[in-house]
């Protein structure tokens, strides 16, 4: 069975996923009158489950919206003791080595995973466990914040799969790990 | 007279213009059998002069090639005492406030400037003196090195002008400062 770990994320031109105050409102700075989804719905159809860090999980919980995922969410955390009762059917705590967590998810039949959250993406990249990355670039410089990419010991080569432009302003490029 | 300060540069996916060893050989990692110029010749036709930092100047001098510019090059430096004799007709030392240097260049009839070199680009961006940026993204992560973008006190908004794909692998996007 083919297995893939995918990233689908937006950054500023200077590569940040959150600004200096941890805010992401600038993501919506390009007017989007028809609620263009930038390919998100199609992307979500192709995945079996999500893997995200505690911070991202708590951020999503904090949004004043309904739980946005219809696939199981695995929350990577050593700190969190348990998933709040309200979300016990939707989210599941995992910890340990990433490769062990992946084996566990694969055994459950979750082969195509959406890896989300800055720290989690960086951890997966450090172990060369990301197979596809889709980055939507918002045309502004934040000048500081939380970077999508972190330090790596070696170069990691990718292959461009496609580039699209959304709303005439947002460049979205998809890359596949060259192995 | 319309005046523009333009950047034309390539980065890794993680936003570096040089790797951890200061090297740029990864820029040529995408096979380019027909010497595709990525729009460089057309870009150069539109500029009157270059402004670069000392380090970039010395790097270009160090290349084992003929002097690559047919437009005057203004070298920003407080450290360099003089331009080597071999290049006295081609390159000129400037220093002081960027806005004063720009006035000086405009008086000489150089209205469209190619701002080059990491430190110099960052200095111009800090003072919001960049009008257009063209970034070619090479599909690899370096994991460290010299970043194109540095810290800024405020957000800086741009407008996407165009996106092109070169060699089926390199995404090149051009942005205009939104003023």
Boltz contact constraints between the chains, C-beta under 6 A:
constraints:
  - contact:
      token1: [A, 14]
      token2: [B, 149]
      max_distance: 6.0
  - contact:
      token1: [A, 15]
      token2: [B, 15]
      max_distance: 6.0
  - contact:
      token1: [A, 139]
      token2: [B, 158]
      max_distance: 6.0
  - contact:
      token1: [A, 139]
      token2: [B, 160]
      max_distance: 6.0
  - contact:
      token1: [A, 139]
      token2: [B, 175]
      max_distance: 6.0
  - contact:
      token1: [A, 140]
      token2: [B, 155]
      max_distance: 6.0
  - contact:
      token1: [A, 140]
      token2: [B, 157]
      max_distance: 6.0
  - contact:
      token1: [A, 141]
      token2: [B, 152]
      max_distance: 6.0
  - contact:
      token1: [A, 141]
      token2: [B, 156]
      max_distance: 6.0
  - contact:
      token1: [A, 142]
      token2: [B, 155]
      max_distance: 6.0
  - contact:
      token1: [A, 143]
      token2: [B, 151]
      max_distance: 6.0
  - contact:
      token1: [A, 143]
      token2: [B, 152]
      max_distance: 6.0
  - contact:
      token1: [A, 144]
      token2: [B, 151]
      max_distance: 6.0
  - contact:
      token1: [A, 149]
      token2: [B, 14]
      max_distance: 6.0
  - contact:
      token1: [A, 151]
      token2: [B, 143]
      max_distance: 6.0
  - contact:
      token1: [A, 151]
      token2: [B, 144]
      max_distance: 6.0
  - contact:
      token1: [A, 152]
      token2: [B, 141]
      max_distance: 6.0
  - contact:
      token1: [A, 152]
      token2: [B, 143]
      max_distance: 6.0
  - contact:
      token1: [A, 155]
      token2: [B, 140]
      max_distance: 6.0
  - contact:
      token1: [A, 155]
      token2: [B, 142]
      max_distance: 6.0
  - contact:
      token1: [A, 156]
      token2: [B, 141]
      max_distance: 6.0
  - contact:
      token1: [A, 157]
      token2: [B, 140]
      max_distance: 6.0
  - contact:
      token1: [A, 158]
      token2: [B, 139]
      max_distance: 6.0
  - contact:
      token1: [A, 160]
      token2: [B, 139]
      max_distance: 6.0
  - contact:
      token1: [A, 160]
      token2: [B, 169]
      max_distance: 6.0
  - contact:
      token1: [A, 163]
      token2: [B, 165]
      max_distance: 6.0
  - contact:
      token1: [A, 163]
      token2: [B, 171]
      max_distance: 6.0
  - contact:
      token1: [A, 165]
      token2: [B, 163]
      max_distance: 6.0
  - contact:
      token1: [A, 169]
      token2: [B, 160]
      max_distance: 6.0
  - contact:
      token1: [A, 171]
      token2: [B, 163]
      max_distance: 6.0
  - contact:
      token1: [A, 171]
      token2: [B, 173]
      max_distance: 6.0
  - contact:
      token1: [A, 173]
      token2: [B, 171]
      max_distance: 6.0
  - contact:
      token1: [A, 175]
      token2: [B, 139]
      max_distance: 6.0
